[in-house]
Every structure is written in C-alpha cells, then in structure tokens.
Amino acid sequence: MPEARVIPLRPDDEQPPPPVTPPSWDDQLAGVLDFLQRRVTGDYDTDEFGFDPDLTDHLLLPALRPWFQRWFRVETQGLENVPDVGGALVVANHSGTVPVDALMTTVALHDDHPAARRLRLLGADLVFQHPFIGSLARKLGVTLACNEDAERLLSAGELVGVFPEGFKGVGKPFSERYTLQRFGRGGFVSAALRTGAPIVPCAIVGAEEIYPMLGNARTAARLLGLPYFPITPTFPLLGPLGAVPLPSKWFIAFGEPIETASYGPAAADDPMVVFNLTDQVRETIQHSLYRLLLQRRSVFS
C-alpha cells in the first residue's frame, strides 16, 4: 500500500489558533498568594543591579498595562527590528514632562515583542536620589546612566534603553513638541561601539501631549531641587487631579538596527565616528517622528 502523502496547508487553509482561556479566579487568587508568600519569605532573586523580575512581572507591569492598553492605546511598529536575543541599545526620543514614555516602551517590548524582551533603562542621577522612586526603579530594571553600567548590560546580552535628550527633552515646552533636542556627547554610541551591540532607533509619538508644558516655574524648581517645575493646562490649577495624564494616542516605532560591530571597539575613542553615528541616530528618529505624526488622525485618536 502506498504511503499517505501529507499535503501542507496553504496559508488560506490554516486554522486560527484556539482562543486563549483566561485564568479562573481560583488560579488568579492562588497566583497572588504564591507571590505574597515569596515576598514574605524572600524566595525571589535580584541581579547585581537590583532588578527584581518577580516583582516586575507580578506587580509593576500589571500596574502599567491598563495605561498602555486602554488609556494611551499604544500601537507598536517595527518590533521585528529588535533582536530576539543578545545585547542591543534602544535609543528613543524623550518627552512628556514626566518620563512615562520610558515605562510604556518597557511594556511594549515585554508584551508585544515575540521574545518578551526586558528593557533595562538607563536613568538619570535624580531618579536615584529619591529613596522610594529609586528603589522602585531599580526593581523595574533601571540602572544609572553611565557607560560602565551600559557596557556591562550590553555585554551580558541585555536590551538597554537610553533617552539621550535627558531632561532637555522631557522638560521642553509644548511649543517645541516633536523637535529633538541635542543628544549630548554620544556616550550611548561609545557603549554600543565598545560592545559591538546594534543601535535600534525608537520614535515615540503621543507622550508630548500627556502634560502639555506651557510654562516653567523656575523658582519653585530651584527650591525643590528639580530641573524644572511644569505648568500645564491642568497642573497646578486642578491640584492632584492635574497629575492625571491626558489620554493621547500613542505610537512606538522601532527602526532598522544600525550595526556597530564592524567599527571595532577602538572606534569608541574616535570623536568623528561617535559624532557621525550619533547624528545618524538622531536624524533617523526625527524622520520617524514626522512619519508617525502623519499617520495619527488626531491627538486623541
């Protein structure tokens, strides 16, 4: 008897994947109790930077997802440009008065990327000067924005996120929205060159409108030790209610990676190479911002 011939399914004949059954209330309650037991007994691990995957997966990311999915309705593009494994440097524009864009990018790469990549953000000194915020940031995977830490993470195969505009970007007035500020001296490029990690440009549209910064109370900023004290249409006029971000429509797009391995580690000490790559990344992000703005029907849809 001849063997049966297996005829591969054509794409049109493929069966849809079975629906995902949400966990029952009993399973969810059991998961919560297991999580609480681990926290009480100390049965969880952190890495040398203080990153706590258990707390991130069971508390921090679930707290951010409603903002990502329902409030900002974030759409991601170009996730295929982010490698599934190995070190890479994600470089993004920064805006929004409060750095919510970094948090939403973290959720996007964990929840929407096929490999569920964890983004290890580089944070400014100010983040770690506040005990509660600094500790929480460490547990989410944030570390100090210095080349040494960036290189260690990239060499270990981590996905590292950097916002080179810093406070100049996140605290710029609304009149300068979606106009990139200076990218510093290119320290992020040096870290990528020394480790041979690709640079993935990332453009974020939507964050500029969550707290439109109309003014800066400089005296209040100096008294509080802040780089700026924002005045928005709702803050401080509406008090605590003014801290609720406006529900703008977000896009996060990851561009084609820029390889650095061919330059060799010594290129990190060549100012012209660093400058040219920094300028290339900045121009790529700026053009991506213009493209995304054309795709968005309005600020809130």
Beta strands, then each sheet from edge to edge (+ up, - down):
strand 1: 75-77
strand 2: 88-92
strand 3: 119-123
strand 4: 143-144
strand 5: 159-162
strand 6: 199-205
strand 7: 215-216
strand 8: 230-231
strand 9: 251-254
sheet 1: 1+ 9+ 6- 2- 5- 3- 4-
sheet 2: 7+ 8-
end
